[in-house]
Amino acid sequence: MLMRTGNAPTKDITDRSRGLREQETFLPYEDDELEATTGEYELSERQALRRVPGLSTELTDITEVEYRQLRLERVVLVGVWTEGTQDDADNSLTELAALAETAGSQVLEGLIQRRNRPDPATYIGRGKVDDLGAVVLATGADTVICDGELSPSQLRNLEQRTKVKVVDRTALILDIFAQHAKSREGKAQVELAQLEYLLPRLRGWGETLSRQTGGSGRGGGAGGGVGLRGPGETKLETDRRRIRHRIARLRREIKSMTTVRQTKRARRSRNAVPAVAIAGYTNAGKSSLLNRLTGAGVLVENALFATLDPTTRRATTSDGRLYTLSDTVGFVRHLPHQIVEAFRSTLEEVADADLVVHVVDGTHPDPEEQVRAVREVLAEVGADRLPELLVVNKTDATDEETLLRLKRLWPEAVLVSAHNGRGIDGLREAIEKRLPRPAVEVRAVLPYDRGDLVARVHRQGEVLSTAHLPEGTLLHVRVGQALAAELAPYRAGDRLTSDERVGAGR
């Protein structure tokens, strides 16, 4: 059966988005001096480049579709419900609607087809394609978005039958990534993922499929001389060869960028600085939490995949120890494998962390599915073995019944609101408790002219007690192996008892 959902997939999203914008909008007084953050500048730039409906000069012939430069406008969503409940199918199509809106399109209609498995030829079945074509004609849509990854033959058959552009879920996510990538590494990773997706789907249109001549000059074409007769290379083959060369070059560039990232990680590891990675579903509030915890000022927007480039900021525990917090790319159900492979160097930030702060959207209708999808991607990059701190965000917009259910489901989870700051102090304490503790316990008397070493101990180690003696500062600390070696010449040994430390003026 073919069920029409109308504008239902986008209604809740639109209302929630409008509500959040109303909460976050304020008018400063004339005397106020507001310092814009980097994220605010990026958000203003992004909002300044909006498409004006009705002013498009693009070609309408679907044979001119360029899948590397999607321009989605008025779209109809199509999903195939193969397993799970109807709520699962509705949630999946609702998420697809949010992705389409993030890409800059207007969702007109949503259709769900109940099948045991997608049709290998047309995804929804030959008979239902005619129904889809009628909906496209009635709504005036120019694009169909399918909630799944289409094979090249499915893509071609649907376009031929509906006479409009057809895009699958993977191409839609890649298009969003292409819009939001800012750094050189992020742009290279997105281009690599796009080209890997495009290569098996590359098609020739019209005369571009004609054969090139086998030779040049006199006797060109079929009579190109000895060794040059016969068909030459097609335009399609030329494009494929160029794409393969570009993919190889992008992989070399990303590998060189990965070396820089690994060098930074090695420096932090050498200095025994614990690393905390903030991971989670897209639009769960990871960047907002990073801003709350560190004042990073990164871009915050109520949109899917608003930030792609990882951001690392320094934070300090209550006892003065340093650690880093890294915001990573958001995840989504059925995240394209091209994205996972292209962003593997970025996702390694999570795999090399000492703690994963897993952020969950408390307002989402199916947070359990969010957690499952994120853990699935973490397992692909080897981060499933790391300690995990579950954080339920957006509690200010979550009803009490849902919060009670989530508390029963995840008793160890921390409930916070990055919007109003509720629970942030508790989150800091929970992170501090789970940070790795230095391995070596040392008692040392540092001369007063080694204040630099005392400062390093406070930054990198855990200070258990401090006393000031005539010959220097007595420290009872837990530090890493490298710093313990530097403290070895100043070890106090057993000549100072606890009573003597108290008498020295603790």
Solvent accessible surface area in square Angstrom, and as a share of the most:
residue,aa,sasa,rsa
1,M,126,0.56
2,L,47,0.23
3,M,43,0.19
4,R,156,0.57
5,T,35,0.20
6,G,20,0.19
7,N,95,0.49
8,A,64,0.49
9,P,5,0.03
10,T,13,0.08
11,K,127,0.54
12,D,102,0.53
13,I,26,0.13
14,T,49,0.28
15,D,64,0.33
16,R,82,0.30
17,S,16,0.10
18,R,108,0.39
19,G,25,0.24
20,L,32,0.16
21,R,127,0.46
22,E,118,0.53
23,Q,98,0.44
24,E,96,0.43
25,T,97,0.56
26,F,138,0.57
27,L,162,0.81
28,P,68,0.43
29,Y,176,0.67
30,E,177,0.80
31,D,134,0.69
32,D,70,0.36
33,E,170,0.76
34,L,113,0.56
35,E,163,0.73
36,A,44,0.34
37,T,54,0.31
38,T,93,0.54
39,G,3,0.03
40,E,91,0.41
41,Y,147,0.56
42,E,49,0.22
43,L,42,0.21
44,S,70,0.45
45,E,97,0.43
46,R,30,0.11
47,Q,94,0.42
48,A,79,0.61
49,L,142,0.70
50,R,140,0.51
51,R,95,0.35
52,V,87,0.50
53,P,120,0.75
54,G,79,0.76
55,L,132,0.66
56,S,52,0.33
57,T,136,0.79
58,E,91,0.41
59,L,133,0.66
60,T,133,0.78
61,D,78,0.40
62,I,36,0.18
63,T,58,0.34
64,E,94,0.42
65,V,13,0.08
66,E,77,0.35
67,Y,20,0.07
68,R,102,0.37
69,Q,123,0.54
70,L,7,0.04
71,R,119,0.43
72,L,6,0.03
73,E,46,0.21
74,R,96,0.35
75,V,0,0.00
76,V,0,0.00
77,L,0,0.00
78,V,0,0.00
79,G,4,0.04
80,V,25,0.14
81,W,31,0.11
82,T,48,0.28
83,E,141,0.63
84,G,49,0.47
85,T,82,0.48
86,Q,89,0.40
87,D,96,0.50
88,D,56,0.29
89,A,14,0.11
90,D,48,0.25
91,N,25,0.13
92,S,17,0.11
93,L,2,0.01
94,T,36,0.21
95,E,12,0.06
96,L,0,0.00
97,A,0,0.00
98,A,13,0.10
99,L,0,0.00
100,A,0,0.00
101,E,63,0.28
102,T,22,0.13
103,A,10,0.08
104,G,40,0.39
105,S,13,0.08
106,Q,101,0.45
107,V,13,0.07
108,L,28,0.14
109,E,17,0.07
110,G,0,0.00
111,L,2,0.01
112,I,3,0.02
113,Q,8,0.04
114,R,93,0.34
115,R,68,0.25
116,N,144,0.74
117,R,155,0.56
118,P,53,0.33
119,D,23,0.12
120,P,86,0.54
121,A,24,0.19
122,T,1,0.00
123,Y,10,0.04
124,I,3,0.01
125,G,6,0.06
126,R,152,0.55
127,G,55,0.53
128,K,61,0.26
129,V,1,0.01
130,D,87,0.45
131,D,61,0.32
132,L,1,0.00
133,G,19,0.18
134,A,61,0.47
135,V,8,0.05
136,V,7,0.04
137,L,153,0.76
138,A,90,0.70
139,T,34,0.20
140,G,46,0.44
141,A,9,0.07
142,D,53,0.28
143,T,0,0.00
144,V,0,0.00
145,I,0,0.00
146,C,1,0.00
147,D,25,0.13
148,G,18,0.18
149,E,82,0.37
150,L,1,0.00
151,S,42,0.27
152,P,48,0.30
153,S,42,0.27
154,Q,16,0.07
155,L,3,0.02
156,R,91,0.33
157,N,38,0.20
158,L,1,0.01
159,E,4,0.02
160,Q,102,0.45
161,R,96,0.35
162,T,10,0.06
163,K,147,0.62
164,V,19,0.11
165,K,30,0.13
166,V,0,0.00
167,V,1,0.00
168,D,0,0.00
169,R,7,0.03
170,T,6,0.03
171,A,4,0.03
172,L,0,0.00
173,I,0,0.00
174,L,4,0.02
175,D,11,0.06
176,I,0,0.00
177,F,0,0.00
178,A,47,0.36
179,Q,87,0.38
180,H,9,0.04
181,A,8,0.06
182,K,82,0.35
183,S,46,0.30
184,R,168,0.61
185,E,22,0.10
186,G,3,0.03
187,K,116,0.49
188,A,7,0.06
189,Q,2,0.01
190,V,3,0.02
191,E,54,0.24
192,L,11,0.05
193,A,0,0.00
194,Q,27,0.12
195,L,10,0.05
196,E,40,0.18
197,Y,8,0.03
198,L,8,0.04
199,L,37,0.18
200,P,79,0.50
201,R,20,0.07
202,L,17,0.09
203,R,45,0.16
204,G,20,0.19
205,W,69,0.24
206,G,71,0.68
207,E,154,0.69
208,T,62,0.36
209,L,91,0.45
210,S,73,0.47
211,R,141,0.51
212,Q,83,0.37
213,T,93,0.54
214,G,22,0.21
215,G,14,0.13
216,S,103,0.67
217,G,67,0.64
218,R,243,0.89
219,G,36,0.35
220,G,33,0.32
221,G,19,0.19
222,A,92,0.71
223,G,33,0.32
224,G,10,0.09
225,G,29,0.28
226,V,140,0.81
227,G,76,0.73
228,L,91,0.45
229,R,154,0.56
230,G,34,0.33
231,P,108,0.68
232,G,19,0.18
233,E,61,0.27
234,T,13,0.08
235,K,72,0.31
236,L,30,0.15
237,E,75,0.34
238,T,9,0.05
239,D,35,0.18
240,R,76,0.28
241,R,98,0.36
242,R,149,0.55
243,I,10,0.05
244,R,129,0.47
245,H,116,0.52
246,R,80,0.29
247,I,12,0.06
248,A,43,0.33
249,R,131,0.48
250,L,2,0.01
251,R,131,0.48
252,R,155,0.57
253,E,43,0.19
254,I,16,0.08
255,K,151,0.64
256,S,65,0.42
257,M,21,0.09
258,T,18,0.10
259,T,77,0.45
260,V,89,0.51
261,R,37,0.13
262,Q,88,0.39
263,T,70,0.41
264,K,104,0.44
265,R,29,0.11
266,A,51,0.39
267,R,115,0.42
268,R,48,0.17
269,S,83,0.54
270,R,159,0.58
271,N,60,0.31
272,A,47,0.37
273,V,27,0.16
274,P,18,0.12
275,A,21,0.16
276,V,1,0.01
277,A,1,0.00
278,I,1,0.00
279,A,0,0.00
280,G,0,0.00
281,Y,7,0.03
282,T,5,0.03
283,N,35,0.18
284,A,0,0.00
285,G,14,0.14
286,K,14,0.06
287,S,13,0.09
288,S,26,0.17
289,L,1,0.00
290,L,0,0.00
291,N,36,0.18
292,R,102,0.37
293,L,17,0.08
294,T,38,0.22
295,G,62,0.59
296,A,19,0.14
297,G,11,0.11
298,V,22,0.13
299,L,4,0.02
300,V,57,0.33
301,E,36,0.16
302,N,49,0.25
303,A,18,0.14
304,L,18,0.09
305,F,3,0.01
306,A,12,0.09
307,T,33,0.19
308,L,3,0.02
309,D,36,0.19
310,P,35,0.22
311,T,23,0.14
312,T,46,0.27
313,R,95,0.35
314,R,171,0.62
315,A,12,0.10
316,T,78,0.45
317,T,7,0.04
318,S,105,0.68
319,D,63,0.33
320,G,26,0.25
321,R,20,0.07
322,L,27,0.13
323,Y,6,0.02
324,T,11,0.06
325,L,1,0.00
326,S,6,0.04
327,D,6,0.03
328,T,3,0.02
329,V,4,0.02
330,G,4,0.03
331,F,1,0.00
332,V,1,0.00
333,R,14,0.05
334,H,134,0.60
335,L,21,0.10
336,P,6,0.04
337,H,110,0.49
338,Q,9,0.04
339,I,2,0.01
340,V,3,0.02
341,E,94,0.42
342,A,3,0.02
343,F,2,0.01
344,R,78,0.28
345,S,11,0.07
346,T,1,0.00
347,L,2,0.01
348,E,51,0.23
349,E,15,0.07
350,V,0,0.00
351,A,13,0.10
352,D,81,0.42
353,A,5,0.04
354,D,54,0.28
355,L,0,0.00
356,V,3,0.01
357,V,1,0.01
358,H,1,0.00
359,V,1,0.00
360,V,1,0.00
361,D,6,0.03
362,G,1,0.01
363,T,32,0.19
364,H,28,0.13
365,P,93,0.58
366,D,28,0.14
367,P,0,0.00
368,E,65,0.29
369,E,35,0.16
370,Q,4,0.02
371,V,6,0.03
372,R,114,0.42
373,A,4,0.03
374,V,1,0.00
375,R,103,0.38
376,E,92,0.41
377,V,8,0.04
378,L,6,0.03
379,A,52,0.40
380,E,92,0.41
381,V,18,0.10
382,G,29,0.28
383,A,2,0.02
384,D,92,0.48
385,R,174,0.63
386,L,24,0.12
387,P,74,0.46
388,E,64,0.29
389,L,2,0.01
390,L,15,0.08
391,V,0,0.00
392,V,0,0.00
393,N,3,0.01
394,K,33,0.14
395,T,6,0.04
396,D,54,0.28
397,A,58,0.45
398,T,17,0.10
399,D,84,0.44
400,E,125,0.56
401,E,141,0.63
402,T,27,0.16
403,L,15,0.08
404,L,96,0.48
405,R,90,0.33
406,L,1,0.00
407,K,102,0.43
408,R,175,0.64
409,L,79,0.39
410,W,34,0.12
411,P,105,0.66
412,E,132,0.59
413,A,20,0.15
414,V,27,0.16
415,L,41,0.21
416,V,0,0.00
417,S,0,0.00
418,A,9,0.07
419,H,77,0.34
420,N,79,0.41
421,G,21,0.20
422,R,131,0.48
423,G,29,0.28
424,I,8,0.04
425,D,101,0.52
426,G,34,0.33
427,L,0,0.00
428,R,81,0.30
429,E,102,0.46
430,A,11,0.09
431,I,0,0.00
432,E,36,0.16
433,K,165,0.70
434,R,84,0.31
435,L,6,0.03
436,P,59,0.37
437,R,142,0.52
438,P,17,0.11
439,A,74,0.57
440,V,30,0.17
441,E,91,0.41
442,V,1,0.00
443,R,48,0.18
444,A,1,0.01
445,V,14,0.08
446,L,0,0.00
447,P,45,0.28
448,Y,123,0.47
449,D,120,0.62
450,R,74,0.27
451,G,42,0.40
452,D,87,0.45
453,L,2,0.01
454,V,29,0.17
455,A,43,0.34
456,R,68,0.25
457,V,0,0.00
458,H,70,0.31
459,R,96,0.35
460,Q,29,0.13
461,G,1,0.01
462,E,20,0.09
463,V,35,0.20
464,L,72,0.36
465,S,15,0.10
466,T,43,0.25
467,A,2,0.01
468,H,109,0.49
469,L,17,0.08
470,P,132,0.83
471,E,89,0.40
472,G,0,0.00
473,T,12,0.07
474,L,1,0.01
475,L,1,0.01
476,H,34,0.15
477,V,0,0.00
478,R,58,0.21
479,V,0,0.00
480,G,17,0.17
481,Q,129,0.57
482,A,67,0.52
483,L,5,0.03
484,A,7,0.05
485,A,69,0.53
486,E,74,0.33
487,L,1,0.01
488,A,48,0.37
489,P,105,0.66
490,Y,55,0.21
491,R,117,0.43
492,A,3,0.03
493,G,42,0.41
494,D,131,0.68
495,R,144,0.53
496,L,19,0.10
497,T,71,0.41
498,S,63,0.41
499,D,113,0.59
500,E,84,0.38
501,R,37,0.14
502,V,91,0.52
503,G,69,0.66
504,A,33,0.26
505,G,45,0.44
506,R,176,0.64
